[in-house]
Amino acid sequence: MNVVPIREDGQTSFAVRVSLRRAVTPAEEQAFERRVTDWLAPRGLCSEGGQLAFAVLSERELTATDQADMLIALIDDAAVRLARIGHLVTEGDQITEATSGMVWVEGDRQDHLVAAARTLYEARRLDGEGFLAAIGGFVYRANDSMRPAQ
């Protein structure tokens, strides 16, 4: 699936992919989408795309802090098993569709490294970039499918 965010002039964005728990019902998927929208709106952000693969857009300049906060919000959601966040894409960036859909930082709610980095991030010992780097940084994945459940 291509997840290159569509940008208007002046917008920055990043891609998001989510893998939900296996037992999630269609009603729970819709509730998840509403929770994401409700989380984005007060921060001046919006989403474009589907329930599980979407772009986060804003008229303002997005930062690694926005990415880190989004990742934490996603893995806090009981319906989410795994979440991936793509690079920040700004107007004029030359990121190809093939590459942008395969370069991710990912978070898993059961990963102890994510929990440790989150503690440091929330204690303001790490900034957004430091948090994303601490949990593994952006990694190129030749296979775009999400990891199987463990």
Summary of the structure (lengths in Angstrom):
residues: 150
radius of gyration: 14.5
end to end distance: 23.1
largest distance: 41.6
contacts: 432
relative contact order: 0.20
helix: 35%
strand: 23%
